[in-house]
Amino acid sequence: MNLWSGIGLKAQTWNEWFNQNATQKKYLKQQIAALQVYINYGKEGYKIAKEGLSTIGNMSRGEFNLHEDYFTSLKNVNPRIKNYQKVDDIITLQVRILSGYQQLRPKINQSDLFTSSERAYLNGVYTRLLAHSDKTLDELLMVITDQKLEMTDEQRISRVDNLHREMQNHFGFFQSFTKENQIMVVARLKEKNEAGNSRVWQGIN
C-alpha cells in the first residue's frame, strides 16, 4: 500500500461523507420545508377554526336573541285581542250568571216550596256552575294578560273562541236549569193555592 493509495482512500471516504451529509442536509431541508408548510396550514386552519367558531358563536347569540325576542312577543298580547268582542261577551255572561244566582239564592233558601234537601241540591248545582264559569273566566284572563302564556295571535283568538263557547254553554245551562225550577215553583204554588181554596170551600160547606 503506497502513500497515494492511502490518500485516495481518504479522499473517497471524504467524498462519501460529504455526499452523505449533503444528502442528509437536502433531506432535512425538505423535511423543514414540509414542516413549515404543515405549520402554516395548521395556523391557517386554527385561524379559520377560530374565526368560524367566533362566527358560529355570534350567529348563535344572534339566533338566541331572535328566539328570545320571539318568545317575548308571544308573551305580549296584541291589543286587538284584548278588544276582541268575544272577550267582553264572556265577561258579560259570567256577570249575568253570578248576578242571577245572587237573586235566586235568597228565594231558594227562604221559600217553603222546597225541602231542605232540595235547597241543598239547588245551591250545589249553582255553586258548581259558578266554579266552572269562574275557571273559564280565569283562563280568559290568562290568555289576554301579558307575560302569562306563550301563544301566537291566532292561538289566542282560537282559545278565546273556545272559551266563549264554554261560557255560552254555562249560561245556557243556567237559563235552562233556572227555568225548570221556575216551572216547578209555579206548579207548587198552583197546588198550594188549589189546596187552600179547597179547604176554604170545605169549611164553608
Secondary structure, DSSP 8 states (H G I E B T S, - for coil): --HHHHHHHHHHHHHHHHHHHHHHHHHHHHHHHHHHHHHHHHHHHHHHHHHHHHHHHHHHHHHHHHHHHHHHHHHS--HHHHT-HHHHHHHHHHHHHHHHHHHHHHHHHH-TTS-HHHHHHHHHHHHHHHHHHHHHHHHHHHHTSTTT----HHHHHHHHHHHHHHHHHHHHHHHHHHHHHHHHHHHHHHHHHHHHHHHHHHHH-
